[in-house]
Amino acid sequence: DAIISWSDWWGSSQFHIRKLRIKSGETQSKVIFSAKEGEFVYLVRGGEDGVFVKSKEDRKEKLMHKLRM
């Protein structure tokens, strides 16, 4: 779970998010999440939750990382 602050300095009441890349500080491993339905998740202040699922792209990134090493 994560919380995005809707402070006034954001300047917008909505976000369009295509994917989230989360990187572990200890292991440096990455996990990519994408919108469950459609290309984007639309987050609107006071609106419904956005739903993300683990992306298949994550496996490709791990393989590319291993090949580079």
C-alpha positions as a Markdown table, in Angstrom:
| # | Residue | x | y | z |
|---|---|---|---|---|
| 1 | Asp | 0.0 | 0.0 | 0.0 |
| 2 | Ala | 1.2 | 3.5 | -0.7 |
| 3 | Ile | -0.2 | 6.9 | -0.1 |
| 4 | Ile | 0.1 | 9.8 | -2.6 |
| 5 | Ser | -0.2 | 13.2 | -0.9 |
| 6 | Trp | -2.6 | 15.5 | -2.6 |
| 7 | Ser | -0.8 | 18.6 | -1.2 |
| 8 | Asp | -1.6 | 21.9 | -3.0 |
| 9 | Trp | 1.9 | 22.0 | -4.5 |
| 10 | Trp | 0.9 | 19.1 | -6.9 |
| 11 | Gly | -1.2 | 21.6 | -8.8 |
| 12 | Ser | -3.6 | 19.0 | -10.1 |
| 13 | Ser | -6.5 | 17.1 | -8.7 |
| 14 | Gln | -5.9 | 14.1 | -11.0 |
| 15 | Phe | -3.1 | 11.8 | -12.2 |
| 16 | His | -2.9 | 9.4 | -15.1 |
| 17 | Ile | -0.5 | 6.6 | -14.3 |
| 18 | Arg | 0.7 | 4.0 | -16.8 |
| 19 | Lys | 3.0 | 2.0 | -14.6 |
| 20 | Leu | 4.8 | 2.0 | -11.3 |
| 21 | Arg | 8.3 | 0.7 | -10.8 |
| 22 | Ile | 9.2 | -0.2 | -7.2 |
| 23 | Lys | 12.8 | -0.7 | -6.3 |
| 24 | Ser | 13.9 | -2.4 | -3.1 |
| 25 | Gly | 16.5 | -0.4 | -1.2 |
| 26 | Glu | 18.3 | -3.4 | 0.2 |
| 27 | Thr | 18.3 | -5.9 | -2.8 |
| 28 | Gln | 17.9 | -3.3 | -5.6 |
| 29 | Ser | 15.4 | -5.7 | -7.2 |
| 30 | Lys | 12.6 | -4.0 | -9.2 |
| 31 | Val | 8.9 | -4.9 | -9.6 |
| 32 | Ile | 6.8 | -3.2 | -12.2 |
| 33 | Phe | 3.0 | -2.8 | -11.8 |
| 34 | Ser | 0.6 | -1.7 | -14.6 |
| 35 | Ala | -3.0 | -0.7 | -14.8 |
| 36 | Lys | -5.3 | -3.7 | -14.3 |
| 37 | Glu | -7.7 | -2.5 | -16.9 |
| 38 | Gly | -6.8 | -0.2 | -19.8 |
| 39 | Glu | -3.6 | 1.7 | -20.5 |
| 40 | Phe | -3.8 | 4.1 | -17.5 |
| 41 | Val | -5.1 | 4.2 | -14.0 |
| 42 | Tyr | -6.8 | 7.5 | -13.4 |
| 43 | Leu | -6.5 | 8.8 | -9.8 |
| 44 | Val | -8.7 | 11.7 | -8.9 |
| 45 | Arg | -8.8 | 13.5 | -5.6 |
| 46 | Gly | -11.6 | 12.1 | -3.6 |
| 47 | Gly | -12.3 | 9.4 | -6.3 |
| 48 | Glu | -12.0 | 5.7 | -6.3 |
| 49 | Asp | -8.9 | 3.6 | -5.7 |
| 50 | Gly | -6.6 | 2.7 | -8.6 |
| 51 | Val | -5.9 | -1.0 | -9.2 |
| 52 | Phe | -2.5 | -2.1 | -10.4 |
| 53 | Val | -1.3 | -5.6 | -11.1 |
| 54 | Lys | 2.3 | -7.0 | -11.4 |
| 55 | Ser | 3.4 | -6.6 | -15.0 |
| 56 | Lys | 4.7 | -9.3 | -17.2 |
| 57 | Glu | 7.3 | -6.7 | -18.2 |
| 58 | Asp | 9.0 | -7.3 | -14.9 |
| 59 | Arg | 10.3 | -10.7 | -16.1 |
| 60 | Lys | 11.8 | -9.2 | -19.2 |
| 61 | Glu | 13.6 | -6.5 | -17.1 |
| 62 | Lys | 15.1 | -9.2 | -14.8 |
| 63 | Leu | 16.3 | -11.2 | -17.8 |
| 64 | Met | 17.9 | -8.1 | -19.4 |
| 65 | His | 19.5 | -7.2 | -16.1 |
| 66 | Lys | 21.1 | -10.7 | -15.9 |
| 67 | Leu | 22.3 | -10.5 | -19.5 |
| 68 | Arg | 24.0 | -7.2 | -18.8 |
| 69 | Met | 25.8 | -8.7 | -15.8 |
